[in-house]
Amino acid sequence: MKSSLDTSATGNGHPRRSLGGALDVFPVALGTNPFGWTSSDDEAAEVLDAYTAGGGNFIDTADSYPHWAEGRSGGESEQAIGRWLAGGRAPDDLIIATKVAQHPEFLGLSPDNVRAAADASLRRLGVERIDVYYAHFDDEATPLTETVRVFSSLVDEGLVGHVAISNYSPQRLREWMEITEREGFHRPIAHQPHYSLMERGIEADLLPLDRELGLSVVPYFSLAKGFLTGKYRPGVQIDSPRAPQASAYLETPRGERVLAALDGISGRLKVEPGAVALAWLLAQPGVVAPIASARNASQVPMLLDAARISLDPSEVEELTRAAAA
């Protein structure tokens, strides 16, 4: 068997995977943390147009994006998406996921805060319902039962379609699910952890637990902050806010091994190395849609290609070995 471009698709001609048995999503989610930061409004709209024109329907944001940037207060990414939605160019099956807990004005997961943050996200996005709502980071200061209850209540009230969880420890993730089962609350459909060829720590505990609990895995930093796109090479200077973190992967032989493996496979498939890195994630059991961002429309084809790549098992193993610690 050889690697190839996968032509499996739904009736509309675009590949889809099931998110928690509840939603059909494009196999690569569009990360939007550059919106309102390194992407202008026009660039954000062009990215969204290119992604959806290519069959993409799964957009990932957070109420806090990009509060870390100078002159930003959080919510700018949602606002950029909302302005694009107001233009009426979104496909009918578009799914928007956002998160709560990190916006400077809406920190934590107390019931009142979650409700206020959800209302603010709905206004910024200009929608009546958040399709997938994540608890962005654990809030151990709030009793977990209270957090689980308010998320479930938002579903009951029609303000949220489905609940999801991000950045939770295995113990707290299991506890969330036990509360859900005991109290009859709405069950989360997805978990969003940090996972890529270069960051594989969750394979020891979280990934098996997600599979056990039936949670779809939607990894973030899937391209290792841009390193796995292949643009970071010895002696090459990249103008990016994430360049120092991405370039750090070059400081060990492991980084060079991974790039060499990606180069070989991407050369055979005639796609970019980043598409192969995302395809490796998609070959891992439980992973439904890795998240990858695009600062401008020229970066979108890599994401679309990744959704249609079918790697040979030997190539998956080659990449796995190259990325071993």
Residue frames relative to the residue before (quaternion, step in Angstrom):
aa qw qx qy qz dx dy dz
M 1.0000 0.0000 0.0000 0.0000 0.00 0.00 0.00
K 0.1646 -0.7933 0.5808 0.0788 3.58 -0.94 0.86
S 0.5864 -0.5591 0.4453 0.3811 3.53 -1.23 0.48
S 0.0223 0.8043 -0.5911 0.0567 3.54 -1.14 0.64
L 0.5188 -0.5483 0.5176 0.4028 3.50 -1.35 -0.09
D 0.3568 -0.7635 0.5100 0.1720 3.54 -0.72 1.16
T 0.1939 -0.8055 0.5516 0.0961 3.59 -0.74 0.99
S 0.3964 0.7080 -0.4985 0.3050 3.61 1.23 0.14
A 0.1331 0.7978 -0.5679 0.1527 3.56 -0.83 0.96
T 0.5564 -0.5555 0.4871 0.3803 3.49 -1.36 0.13
G 0.7542 -0.4049 0.2647 0.4440 3.56 -1.28 -0.01
N 0.6641 0.4959 -0.3234 0.4566 3.59 1.15 -0.43
G 0.5939 -0.6177 0.3446 0.3834 3.57 1.28 0.19
H 0.6678 0.4840 -0.3022 0.4780 3.60 1.25 0.07
P 0.4914 -0.6635 0.4656 0.3186 3.62 -0.90 0.83
R 0.0401 -0.7866 0.6161 -0.0041 3.55 -1.09 0.76
R 0.1236 -0.7475 0.6456 0.0962 3.53 -1.30 0.53
S 0.4953 -0.6630 0.4752 0.2990 3.56 -1.19 0.53
L 0.2134 -0.7541 0.6112 0.1106 3.54 -0.86 1.02
G 0.8499 -0.1302 0.0406 0.5090 3.54 -0.35 1.27
G 0.5896 -0.5912 0.3642 0.4126 3.57 1.18 0.45
A 0.6502 0.5474 -0.2931 0.4378 3.56 1.30 0.17
L 0.8050 0.1369 -0.0334 0.5762 3.59 1.03 -0.77
D 0.3084 -0.7191 0.5883 0.2042 3.56 -1.15 0.64
V 0.0087 -0.8358 0.5457 -0.0607 3.54 -0.48 1.23
F 0.5690 -0.5429 0.4934 0.3716 3.52 -1.30 0.46
P 0.5466 -0.6891 0.3662 0.3038 3.62 -0.86 0.87
V 0.7249 0.2691 -0.2389 0.5874 3.60 1.24 0.01
A 0.2731 -0.7638 0.5653 0.1501 3.56 -0.69 1.12
L 0.4069 -0.7039 0.5293 0.2426 3.57 -1.05 0.77
G 0.2392 -0.7628 0.5868 0.1291 3.55 -0.62 1.15
T 0.1752 -0.8318 0.5248 0.0456 3.56 -0.86 0.95
N 0.3381 0.7560 -0.5179 0.2142 3.62 1.04 0.44
P 0.5797 0.5546 -0.4196 0.4246 3.69 1.09 -0.17
F 0.5541 0.6279 -0.4029 0.3693 3.60 1.15 -0.52
G 0.8054 0.1941 -0.1821 0.5296 3.54 -0.81 1.03
W 0.6851 0.4053 -0.2651 0.5442 3.58 1.33 0.10
T 0.8238 0.0167 0.0210 0.5663 3.58 0.11 -1.26
S 0.6868 0.4011 -0.2781 0.5386 3.60 1.28 -0.10
S 0.3886 -0.6958 0.5532 0.2425 3.57 -0.92 0.91
D 0.6914 -0.4484 0.3475 0.4474 3.58 -1.28 0.15
D 0.6588 0.5052 -0.3145 0.4603 3.58 0.93 -0.87
E 0.6617 0.4965 -0.3114 0.4676 3.58 0.94 -0.84
A 0.6266 0.5336 -0.3380 0.4564 3.59 1.00 -0.79
A 0.6616 0.5005 -0.3066 0.4668 3.59 0.92 -0.86
E 0.6496 0.5103 -0.3194 0.4644 3.58 1.00 -0.79
V 0.6230 0.5251 -0.3350 0.4732 3.59 1.05 -0.74
L 0.6759 0.4916 -0.2927 0.4646 3.57 0.87 -0.94
D 0.6314 0.5235 -0.3285 0.4684 3.58 1.01 -0.76
A 0.6897 0.4856 -0.2849 0.4554 3.58 0.86 -0.98
Y 0.6552 0.5180 -0.3102 0.4541 3.58 0.96 -0.87
T 0.7190 0.4290 -0.2666 0.4775 3.59 0.78 -0.94
A 0.6053 0.5463 -0.3618 0.4521 3.62 1.08 -0.62
G 0.7006 0.4544 -0.2576 0.4861 3.57 1.15 -0.64
G 0.6861 -0.4990 0.2776 0.4507 3.58 1.26 0.18
G 0.4946 0.6751 -0.4282 0.3409 3.59 1.24 -0.14
N 0.0109 -0.8236 0.5669 -0.0153 3.57 -1.01 0.78
F 0.6653 0.4966 -0.2784 0.4829 3.61 1.28 0.08
I 0.0299 -0.8211 0.5677 -0.0516 3.58 -0.29 1.33
D 0.1403 -0.7982 0.5841 0.0439 3.56 -0.87 1.02
T 0.1060 0.7735 -0.6178 0.0937 3.56 -0.88 1.00
A 0.1976 -0.7466 0.6100 0.1773 3.56 -1.31 -0.32
D 0.5847 -0.6020 0.3986 0.3699 3.56 -1.08 0.62
S 0.6734 0.5225 -0.2953 0.4317 3.60 1.15 -0.50
Y 0.5549 0.6321 -0.4054 0.3581 3.63 1.15 -0.37
P 0.7144 -0.3991 -0.5741 -0.0274 1.70 -1.51 1.99
H 0.1289 -0.8517 0.5027 0.0728 3.60 0.41 1.20
W 0.6041 0.5934 -0.3495 0.4011 3.60 1.20 -0.48
A 0.6255 0.5682 -0.3357 0.4161 3.59 1.18 -0.49
E 0.5982 -0.5846 0.4144 0.3587 3.55 -1.11 0.71
G 0.8277 0.2037 -0.1753 0.4926 3.53 -0.88 0.98
R 0.6309 0.5074 -0.3387 0.4794 3.59 1.27 0.09
S 0.2530 -0.7958 0.5358 0.1249 3.57 -1.07 0.71
G 0.5969 -0.5316 0.3741 0.4703 3.59 1.29 -0.16
G 0.7302 0.3973 -0.3077 0.4630 3.54 -1.02 0.83
E 0.4973 0.6834 -0.4261 0.3225 3.59 1.22 -0.27
S 0.6189 0.5392 -0.3506 0.4508 3.60 1.04 -0.68
E 0.6571 0.4952 -0.3072 0.4780 3.59 0.91 -0.91
Q 0.6433 0.5258 -0.3310 0.4474 3.58 0.96 -0.79
A 0.6446 0.5131 -0.3270 0.4629 3.59 0.96 -0.81
I 0.6407 0.5023 -0.3205 0.4842 3.58 1.01 -0.79
G 0.6490 0.5330 -0.3175 0.4404 3.58 0.96 -0.86
R 0.6497 0.5000 -0.3257 0.4710 3.57 0.98 -0.77
W 0.6391 0.5063 -0.3292 0.4763 3.59 1.02 -0.73
L 0.6386 0.5257 -0.3282 0.4562 3.60 0.93 -0.84
A 0.6399 0.5450 -0.3278 0.4313 3.57 1.00 -0.80
G 0.6213 0.5538 -0.3409 0.4371 3.58 1.21 -0.37
G 0.4627 -0.7369 0.4060 0.2794 3.57 1.28 -0.03
R 0.5181 0.6661 -0.4092 0.3471 3.61 1.17 0.40
A 0.4900 0.6850 -0.4281 0.3277 3.60 1.24 -0.03
P 0.4912 -0.6428 0.4884 0.3271 3.63 -1.05 0.67
D 0.6401 -0.5619 0.3687 0.3723 3.56 -1.19 0.53
D 0.7416 0.4096 -0.2309 0.4785 3.57 1.07 -0.66
L 0.2910 0.7830 -0.5061 0.2149 3.60 1.20 0.40
I 0.1194 -0.7738 0.6209 0.0368 3.56 -1.02 0.92
I 0.1076 -0.7973 0.5935 0.0213 3.55 -0.76 1.10
A 0.1023 -0.7700 0.6287 0.0356 3.53 -0.90 1.05
T 0.0467 0.7757 -0.6292 0.0166 3.57 -1.00 0.83
K 0.3572 -0.7578 0.5288 0.1359 3.55 -1.32 0.28
V 0.1939 -0.7591 0.6120 0.1077 3.53 -1.33 0.44
A 0.5757 0.5892 -0.4822 0.2982 3.53 -1.32 0.64
Q 0.7918 0.3652 -0.1625 0.4618 3.61 1.07 -0.65
H 0.4621 0.6560 -0.4790 0.3559 3.63 1.17 -0.10
P 0.5585 -0.6472 0.3951 0.3364 3.61 -0.82 0.91
E 0.7167 0.4101 -0.2567 0.5023 3.59 1.10 -0.57
F 0.7684 0.2758 -0.1474 0.5583 3.60 1.24 -0.27
L 0.1246 0.8306 -0.5272 0.1287 3.54 0.69 1.14
G 0.7993 0.3145 -0.2330 0.4559 3.54 -1.07 0.80
L 0.4416 -0.7079 0.5089 0.2119 3.51 -1.39 0.07
S 0.2364 0.7422 -0.5814 0.2349 3.58 0.94 0.82
P 0.6513 -0.5500 0.3390 0.3979 3.62 -1.06 0.63
D 0.6769 0.4866 -0.3126 0.4553 3.61 0.81 -0.93
N 0.6624 0.5091 -0.3106 0.4534 3.58 0.97 -0.82
V 0.6423 0.5196 -0.3306 0.4562 3.59 0.93 -0.85
R 0.6561 0.5054 -0.3154 0.4633 3.59 0.94 -0.84
A 0.6730 0.4903 -0.3041 0.4629 3.58 0.87 -0.91
A 0.6606 0.5067 -0.3061 0.4616 3.57 0.97 -0.84
A 0.6358 0.5218 -0.3323 0.4616 3.58 1.00 -0.77
D 0.6383 0.5192 -0.3244 0.4667 3.58 0.96 -0.83
A 0.6617 0.5037 -0.3081 0.4620 3.58 0.95 -0.86
S 0.6490 0.5080 -0.3199 0.4674 3.61 0.98 -0.78
L 0.6308 0.5320 -0.3327 0.4565 3.57 0.98 -0.81
R 0.6597 0.4980 -0.3113 0.4689 3.59 0.97 -0.81
R 0.6776 0.4947 -0.3077 0.4489 3.59 0.83 -0.91
L 0.7008 0.4510 -0.2616 0.4868 3.57 0.99 -0.83
G 0.3224 -0.7652 0.4955 0.2549 3.58 1.14 -0.56
V 0.5387 0.5954 -0.4097 0.4328 3.57 1.10 0.75
E 0.4985 -0.6586 0.4785 0.2980 3.54 -1.28 0.32
R 0.7994 0.1242 -0.0610 0.5846 3.57 1.22 -0.39
I 0.3402 -0.6898 0.5997 0.2208 3.56 -1.11 0.77
D 0.4206 -0.7435 0.4542 0.2528 3.59 -0.55 1.11
V 0.7840 0.0082 0.0250 0.6202 3.59 0.92 -0.93
Y 0.0774 -0.8148 0.5745 -0.0041 3.59 -0.65 1.13
Y 0.1957 -0.8137 0.5443 0.0588 3.55 -0.59 1.25
A 0.3408 -0.6016 0.6696 0.2712 3.48 -1.35 0.52
H 0.3465 -0.8138 0.4291 0.1829 3.56 -0.16 1.35
F 0.7769 -0.0509 0.0611 0.6245 3.58 0.94 -0.94
D 0.5903 -0.5835 0.4270 0.3588 3.55 -1.12 0.68
D 0.1417 -0.7515 0.6398 0.0770 3.54 -1.20 0.69
E 0.1636 -0.8386 0.5145 0.0721 3.56 0.05 1.29
A 0.5634 0.5928 -0.3922 0.4211 3.60 1.25 -0.15
T 0.6930 0.4019 -0.2559 0.5410 3.58 1.26 -0.35
P 0.5007 -0.6383 0.4746 0.3415 3.63 -0.81 0.87
L 0.5163 -0.6911 0.4056 0.3021 3.55 -0.73 1.06
T 0.5982 0.5730 -0.3666 0.4236 3.58 1.03 -0.70
E 0.6400 0.5227 -0.3322 0.4548 3.60 1.03 -0.76
T 0.6525 0.5077 -0.3147 0.4663 3.57 0.97 -0.82
V 0.6644 0.5000 -0.3107 0.4605 3.57 0.86 -0.94
R 0.6489 0.5339 -0.3201 0.4375 3.58 0.96 -0.86
V 0.6978 0.4703 -0.3082 0.4438 3.61 0.81 -0.90
F 0.6124 0.5271 -0.3628 0.4642 3.60 1.02 -0.65
S 0.6661 0.4975 -0.3043 0.4650 3.58 0.92 -0.87
S 0.6306 0.5406 -0.3286 0.4496 3.58 1.03 -0.75
L 0.6285 0.5334 -0.3394 0.4530 3.59 1.03 -0.75
V 0.6153 0.5146 -0.3441 0.4880 3.58 1.12 -0.60
D 0.6434 0.5298 -0.3195 0.4508 3.59 0.91 -0.91
E 0.7205 0.4471 -0.2406 0.4724 3.57 1.02 -0.80
G 0.5209 -0.6783 0.3926 0.3382 3.58 1.26 0.01
L 0.5075 0.6542 -0.4249 0.3661 3.59 1.23 0.19
V 0.7550 0.2018 -0.1115 0.6139 3.55 1.29 -0.45
G 0.4002 -0.7226 0.5107 0.2387 3.54 -1.00 0.82
H 0.8047 -0.0620 0.1029 0.5814 3.56 0.84 -1.04
V 0.4133 -0.7006 0.5396 0.2172 3.52 -1.20 0.73
A 0.0321 0.7787 -0.6265 0.0093 3.57 -1.17 0.63
I 0.3180 -0.7520 0.5615 0.1342 3.56 -1.31 0.43
S 0.0471 -0.7937 0.6062 0.0180 3.58 -1.09 0.74
N 0.8665 0.1350 -0.0955 0.4710 3.56 -1.16 0.73
Y 0.4168 0.6806 -0.4941 0.3448 3.59 0.94 0.85
S 0.4935 -0.6323 0.5055 0.3178 3.57 -1.13 0.65
P 0.6567 -0.5055 0.3567 0.4313 3.61 -1.15 0.38
Q 0.6553 0.5240 -0.3221 0.4384 3.59 0.91 -0.87
R 0.7095 0.4484 -0.2657 0.4742 3.58 0.85 -0.95
L 0.5996 0.5502 -0.3551 0.4601 3.58 1.11 -0.62
R 0.6656 0.4861 -0.3034 0.4782 3.56 0.91 -0.89
E 0.6354 0.5331 -0.3290 0.4514 3.57 0.99 -0.82
W 0.6112 0.5400 -0.3509 0.4601 3.62 1.00 -0.80
M 0.6943 0.4801 -0.2832 0.4553 3.57 0.85 -0.97
E 0.6285 0.5262 -0.3404 0.4607 3.62 1.04 -0.70
I 0.6339 0.5103 -0.3286 0.4793 3.60 0.99 -0.77
T 0.6299 0.5490 -0.3273 0.4412 3.55 0.96 -0.89
E 0.6947 0.4703 -0.2763 0.4690 3.56 0.85 -1.00
R 0.6802 0.5131 -0.2950 0.4324 3.58 0.90 -0.94
E 0.7769 0.3616 -0.1727 0.4857 3.57 0.91 -0.94
G 0.4599 -0.7015 0.4415 0.3187 3.59 1.23 -0.16
F 0.3494 0.7404 -0.5004 0.2816 3.58 1.13 0.60
H 0.6407 -0.5096 0.3981 0.4139 3.55 -1.30 0.25
R 0.4141 -0.7468 0.4815 0.1973 3.52 -0.86 1.06
P 0.4814 -0.6402 0.5003 0.3288 3.62 -0.95 0.74
I 0.3082 -0.7642 0.5376 0.1787 3.56 -1.12 0.62
A 0.8166 0.1648 -0.0550 0.5505 3.60 1.16 -0.43
H 0.1709 -0.7403 0.6394 0.1183 3.51 -1.35 0.44
Q 0.1784 -0.7960 0.5742 0.0693 3.57 -0.90 0.98
P 0.0484 0.8110 -0.5795 0.0648 3.61 -0.30 1.25
H 0.5539 -0.5465 0.4988 0.3818 3.56 -1.38 0.09
Y 0.2347 0.7777 -0.5363 0.2290 3.59 -0.49 1.20
S 0.2409 0.7328 -0.6134 0.1694 3.54 -0.99 0.94
L 0.7234 -0.3834 0.3221 0.4753 3.56 -1.28 -0.08
M 0.7317 0.4213 -0.2297 0.4842 3.58 1.06 -0.73
E 0.7538 0.2685 -0.1560 0.5790 3.60 1.23 -0.33
R 0.0965 0.8533 -0.4952 0.1320 3.55 0.11 1.34
G 0.2872 0.8135 -0.4739 0.1766 3.57 1.21 0.32
I 0.6504 0.5457 -0.3369 0.4070 3.60 1.02 -0.67
E 0.5068 0.6646 -0.4275 0.3445 3.60 1.20 -0.25
A 0.6456 0.5491 -0.3189 0.4242 3.59 1.16 -0.52
D 0.8424 0.1148 -0.0271 0.5258 3.58 1.00 -0.70
L 0.7443 0.4339 -0.2584 0.4369 3.59 0.59 -1.11
L 0.6679 0.5144 -0.3250 0.4285 3.59 0.85 -0.88
P 0.6588 0.4728 -0.3270 0.4853 3.66 0.90 -0.77
L 0.6420 0.5213 -0.3306 0.4548 3.60 1.02 -0.75
D 0.6188 0.5354 -0.3451 0.4597 3.59 0.97 -0.79
R 0.6623 0.4938 -0.3088 0.4714 3.57 0.94 -0.87
E 0.6334 0.5366 -0.3257 0.4525 3.58 0.98 -0.84
L 0.7459 0.4123 -0.2095 0.4793 3.56 0.94 -0.95
G 0.4670 -0.7007 0.4317 0.3234 3.59 1.25 -0.13
L 0.4292 0.6907 -0.4713 0.3415 3.58 1.14 0.60
S 0.4017 -0.6918 0.5437 0.2538 3.57 -0.90 0.89
V 0.3106 -0.7616 0.5445 0.1641 3.56 -0.92 0.94
V 0.0538 -0.7835 0.6184 -0.0303 3.55 -0.82 1.12
P 0.1392 -0.8576 0.4873 0.0880 3.62 0.31 1.19
Y 0.2212 -0.7366 0.6174 0.1652 3.54 -1.21 0.62
F 0.7618 0.2493 -0.2831 0.5267 3.58 -1.29 0.47
S 0.1447 0.8447 -0.4996 0.1266 3.56 1.06 0.83
L 0.7291 0.3650 -0.2208 0.5352 3.58 1.20 -0.47
A 0.4895 -0.6960 0.4137 0.3237 3.56 1.23 0.56
K 0.6801 -0.5219 0.2648 0.4414 3.54 0.84 1.14
G 0.7554 -0.3860 0.1810 0.4975 3.55 1.13 0.75
F 0.4914 0.6842 -0.4311 0.3234 3.61 1.19 -0.36
L 0.7229 0.4694 -0.2587 0.4360 3.59 0.88 -0.92
T 0.4873 0.6228 -0.4644 0.3987 3.60 1.20 0.14
G 0.4913 -0.6842 0.4122 0.3472 3.58 1.22 -0.37
K 0.5415 0.6450 -0.4091 0.3513 3.59 1.20 -0.08
Y 0.6459 0.4844 -0.3245 0.4928 3.59 1.22 -0.34
R 0.1097 0.7868 -0.5879 0.1523 3.56 -0.50 1.27
P 0.6416 -0.5135 0.3782 0.4261 3.59 -1.17 0.42
G 0.8286 0.2154 -0.1755 0.4861 3.55 -0.87 0.99
V 0.6167 0.5368 -0.3455 0.4606 3.61 1.28 -0.10
Q 0.2289 -0.7682 0.5863 0.1174 3.58 -0.86 0.98
I 0.1114 -0.7974 0.5926 0.0226 3.57 -0.76 1.09
D 0.3100 -0.7436 0.5667 0.1727 3.57 -0.89 0.96
S 0.3872 0.6848 -0.5213 0.3309 3.55 -0.07 1.33
P 0.5500 -0.6114 0.4441 0.3556 3.62 -1.04 0.68
R 0.7196 0.4339 -0.2479 0.4822 3.59 1.15 -0.56
A 0.3565 0.7796 -0.4648 0.2217 3.59 1.27 0.00
P 0.6630 0.5035 -0.3474 0.4315 3.67 0.79 -0.81
Q 0.6822 0.4770 -0.2940 0.4696 3.60 0.95 -0.84
A 0.6704 0.4919 -0.3076 0.4625 3.60 0.92 -0.85
S 0.6720 0.5143 -0.3007 0.4398 3.57 0.92 -0.90
A 0.5480 0.6340 -0.3942 0.3773 3.59 1.16 -0.49
Y 0.5985 0.5760 -0.3658 0.4197 3.60 1.13 -0.54
L 0.6068 0.5622 -0.3493 0.4402 3.59 1.23 -0.35
E 0.5686 0.6427 -0.3671 0.3590 3.58 1.23 -0.31
T 0.7238 0.3356 -0.2361 0.5548 3.60 1.25 -0.05
P 0.6157 -0.5503 0.4034 0.3942 3.62 -1.14 0.48
R 0.5579 0.6247 -0.3858 0.3869 3.57 1.14 -0.59
G 0.6470 0.5273 -0.3263 0.4437 3.59 0.92 -0.84
E 0.6753 0.4802 -0.2948 0.4759 3.57 0.93 -0.84
R 0.6111 0.5438 -0.3505 0.4560 3.61 1.06 -0.69
V 0.6666 0.4986 -0.3079 0.4608 3.57 0.90 -0.91
L 0.6542 0.5086 -0.3256 0.4553 3.60 0.88 -0.85
A 0.6438 0.5232 -0.3277 0.4521 3.59 0.97 -0.82
A 0.6610 0.4949 -0.3098 0.4714 3.59 0.96 -0.83
L 0.6495 0.5078 -0.3145 0.4706 3.57 0.98 -0.83
D 0.6354 0.5403 -0.3329 0.4400 3.58 0.96 -0.83
G 0.6693 0.5155 -0.3084 0.4373 3.57 0.90 -0.91
I 0.7083 0.4522 -0.2639 0.4735 3.57 0.85 -0.97
S 0.6638 0.4979 -0.3176 0.4590 3.59 0.91 -0.85
G 0.6123 0.5498 -0.3480 0.4490 3.58 1.10 -0.63
R 0.6640 0.4946 -0.3041 0.4712 3.56 0.98 -0.81
L 0.7281 0.4244 -0.2338 0.4848 3.58 1.01 -0.81
K 0.3135 -0.7660 0.4928 0.2686 3.56 1.29 -0.38
V 0.5227 0.5470 -0.4611 0.4636 3.52 0.89 1.11
E 0.6254 -0.5375 0.3972 0.4028 3.57 -1.26 0.13
P 0.6372 -0.5461 0.3744 0.3944 3.62 -1.13 0.56
G 0.6248 0.5621 -0.3443 0.4186 3.59 1.01 -0.75
A 0.6141 0.5428 -0.3510 0.4528 3.58 1.06 -0.68
V 0.6536 0.5002 -0.3118 0.4748 3.58 1.03 -0.78
A 0.6277 0.5361 -0.3359 0.4536 3.60 1.01 -0.77
L 0.6607 0.4802 -0.3038 0.4905 3.59 1.01 -0.76
A 0.6308 0.5306 -0.3330 0.4579 3.58 1.04 -0.74
W 0.5937 0.5476 -0.3656 0.4625 3.60 1.09 -0.62
L 0.6455 0.5057 -0.3220 0.4732 3.59 0.95 -0.81
L 0.6705 0.5096 -0.2989 0.4489 3.56 0.94 -0.88
A 0.6348 0.5193 -0.3273 0.4693 3.58 1.24 -0.35
Q 0.5789 0.5822 -0.3824 0.4239 3.61 1.24 -0.16
P 0.5190 -0.6620 0.4359 0.3200 3.62 -0.77 0.98
G 0.7821 0.3140 -0.2591 0.4718 3.53 -0.90 0.99
V 0.6260 0.5300 -0.3475 0.4543 3.59 1.16 -0.48
V 0.1839 -0.8143 0.5470 0.0628 3.57 -0.71 1.10
A 0.8127 -0.1055 0.1247 0.5593 3.60 0.82 -0.93
P 0.2215 -0.7685 0.5856 0.1316 3.60 -0.23 1.18
I 0.3844 -0.7109 0.5451 0.2228 3.55 -1.17 0.67
A 0.0776 0.7729 -0.6264 0.0651 3.56 -0.94 0.93
S 0.2972 -0.7778 0.5315 0.1556 3.55 -0.88 0.93
A 0.1658 -0.7429 0.6382 0.1155 3.51 -1.35 0.33
R 0.3558 -0.7504 0.5213 0.1965 3.56 -0.78 1.05
N 0.7878 0.0180 -0.0098 0.6156 3.57 1.16 -0.62
A 0.7168 -0.4916 0.2877 0.4022 3.56 -1.27 0.36
S 0.5942 0.5888 -0.3771 0.3976 3.61 1.09 -0.53
Q 0.6695 0.4992 -0.2975 0.4627 3.60 1.20 -0.41
V 0.5260 0.6775 -0.3932 0.3312 3.59 1.23 -0.24
P 0.6135 0.5754 -0.3875 0.3773 3.69 0.83 -0.74
M 0.5916 0.5699 -0.3712 0.4330 3.61 1.05 -0.63
L 0.6589 0.5037 -0.3048 0.4681 3.58 0.97 -0.85
L 0.6660 0.5009 -0.3028 0.4624 3.57 0.94 -0.86
D 0.6335 0.5249 -0.3309 0.4622 3.59 1.00 -0.79
A 0.6308 0.5659 -0.3396 0.4080 3.59 0.94 -0.88
A 0.6570 0.5340 -0.3085 0.4336 3.57 1.04 -0.77
R 0.7485 0.3932 -0.2057 0.4929 3.57 1.19 -0.45
I 0.5183 0.6329 -0.4212 0.3916 3.58 1.27 0.10
S 0.0976 -0.7534 0.6475 0.0591 3.53 -1.05 0.85
L 0.2109 -0.8084 0.5403 0.1005 3.59 -0.35 1.24
D 0.4977 -0.6103 0.5277 0.3183 3.51 -1.15 0.67
P 0.5935 -0.5889 0.3985 0.3771 3.66 -0.99 0.70
S 0.6374 0.5233 -0.3402 0.4518 3.58 1.03 -0.68
E 0.6427 0.5094 -0.3238 0.4718 3.59 1.11 -0.60
V 0.5973 0.5367 -0.3537 0.4797 3.56 1.09 -0.69
E 0.6731 0.4903 -0.2887 0.4723 3.57 0.95 -0.90
E 0.6117 0.5504 -0.3464 0.4504 3.59 1.02 -0.74
L 0.6822 0.4692 -0.2825 0.4844 3.57 0.92 -0.89
T 0.6230 0.5450 -0.3310 0.4531 3.59 1.02 -0.80
R 0.6692 0.4866 -0.2944 0.4782 3.58 0.95 -0.88
A 0.6503 0.5266 -0.3221 0.4427 3.58 0.94 -0.86
A 0.7327 0.4276 -0.2204 0.4815 3.56 1.07 -0.79
A 0.4201 0.7071 -0.4757 0.3117 3.60 1.24 0.08
A 0.5432 -0.6378 0.4393 0.3243 3.57 -1.02 0.78
